[in-house]
Amino acid sequence: MRPNLRFRKRRGAPLGLMAGFAGLALLISACNVSGDAIAPEPHPDPPPAEPDPEPEPEPEPEPEPEPEPEPEPELPPVEGNLLAENMAEFETGNGWVPQGNTTVSHAAGIDSLSGTGALEITVDASGPWPDTTRTARVGTPQQTGGVPITGGSFEGFVFVNPQTAPRVARCEIRFYDGNALQTTVPGDDTPTSVGQWTRLDCEATAPAGADHAVLRIFIDDASYGEHFLADYALLRSTEPEPEPEPEPEPEPEPEPEPEPEPEPEPEPEPEPEPEPEPGGDVPGPQNTGVTNESALVPSGSVTVTSNGTVVQNLEITGTLKIQANNVTVRNVRVRGTGRYGIETTNGYTGLLIEDTEILGISGERSSGIPPYGEWTARRLEVTGFADGVKVSSNQTLADSWIHDLYKFEGSHNDGIQSTGGQNVDIIGNNIEGPWQQSTSALILANHGGDMRDYTISDNRISGGGFSLYITAKSGQSPPQNFVVTGNTFVLDSWQYGPLKTTDGAGITWANNSYSDGSPF
């Protein structure tokens, strides 16, 4: 190993520069200067190499958190809601009507926001008001069936939940002057997601002369067969209520002299409890009309002239005319474009109509069935006519749903109408006359001859000026041998009262009640 040499300076005066190596040697000899011996310092051994540290284990990756479920939308308060219960929370029925390319029904017990039911909207080319825009529209009843208003500003909202495809939707407010549409004010277009509730908002100010408002849902670019749910709808005024003027404080009245306490009256005997209503579902979209949609074959108007004919699985646009005996009509939809949907004829008997829809879509639209011939009809859905069904003699209407009558200026709408006849049974139907408007759910009024032997039992009756009329035209004898039993009258659905009768009418009443269960 090569020594590591270090030199130390000699203490004393500094040496000057000398020229050349010879002069430097003479100078050192003359001065007798000896240099200190410089011993080499030992070179230390290098420290032992430290072992490489063991690598630290890599931390295991933390598991990704489970995605949190979509929170349910917070439901806003609904104070001041102008909509009836079945139009707001859909718990007692659907309450809404198709307004383009849709059919609607009450979806009980499924994914609702406010309780146990929602409105199910199906995009359907055979809806009551089809067009080519492929937009789905539903709303609260239109024209004078809407919410009565006296002007001002309004806000609305409704929640929608697509079941098959995401679509852009919006809320709209419509205003009517009588039956004339004044304007439609849309809210913002809002994207939706399948299986999630999305709130649609809208607001509008009523134009001058508006007396009714309507809330509706507009779904853009919807394909036939798609399904949507709707729930928790609201329409309310945003006008501030005026503060009432303070009433003057009344002057204190002199204290009256105490009156002697009256003797207690005997307690009245308790009235017997009403018998319960018969079981079974109220007729509606779930149990009336066609039972096999896929079997329907499109057709124009049909006239039957052969006895014993069976008319089945047709979708007729026009009129079905019956001019034969013992005809059966089953699983048929009639989209009426004239005066009647199914036109019966006097002199023919044995007609049976069941599981059939009669929808007025255009033309005069007098009634779904006229008062001619002898027939039995059950599980019908009748809508879109000025009067639902007209009856006369030897006819039976059972387990059917009559609703959303066609209203026009000067119309007097009746769910079921009779102006005379004998031997008529009206049993187990859901008859919806115009809500709190003219004329009735049922009007049975003698206009001439003998009117007797009518049975009106187990029906749900609503709407009209009076919901039920049993009367006679001036100068005619009152109806006789009428049995009215087990019917339910929907509270507050009429304009003047639930019933109007003629003095002397022979009526037997039993077990009728109001919709809250109180006796009629």
Salt bridges, closest charged atoms under 4 A:
GLU41 OE2 - ARG6 NH2 1.79
GLU120 OE2 - HIS227 ND1 3.29
ASP131 OD2 - ARG137 NH2 2.75
GLU155 OE2 - ARG236 NE 2.62
GLU172 OE2 - ARG170 NE 2.73
GLU172 OE1 - ARG216 NE 2.70
ASP189 OD1 - ARG170 NH1 3.09
ASP201 OD1 - ARG199 NE 2.82
ASP211 OD1 - HIS212 ND1 2.92
GLU226 OE2 - ARG167 NH2 2.54
GLU293 OE1 - ARG333 NH2 2.83
GLU315 OE2 - ARG333 NH1 3.44
GLU354 OE2 - ARG330 NE 2.73
GLU354 OE1 - ARG378 NE 3.13
GLU354 OE1 - ARG379 NH2 3.57
ASP355 OD1 - ARG379 NE 2.61
GLU357 OE1 - ARG333 NE 2.81
GLU364 OE2 - ARG339 NH1 2.18
GLU381 OE2 - HIS403 NE2 2.84
ASP387 OD2 - LYS390 NZ 3.79
ASP404 OD2 - HIS403 ND1 2.68
ASP450 OD2 - ARG452 NE 2.86
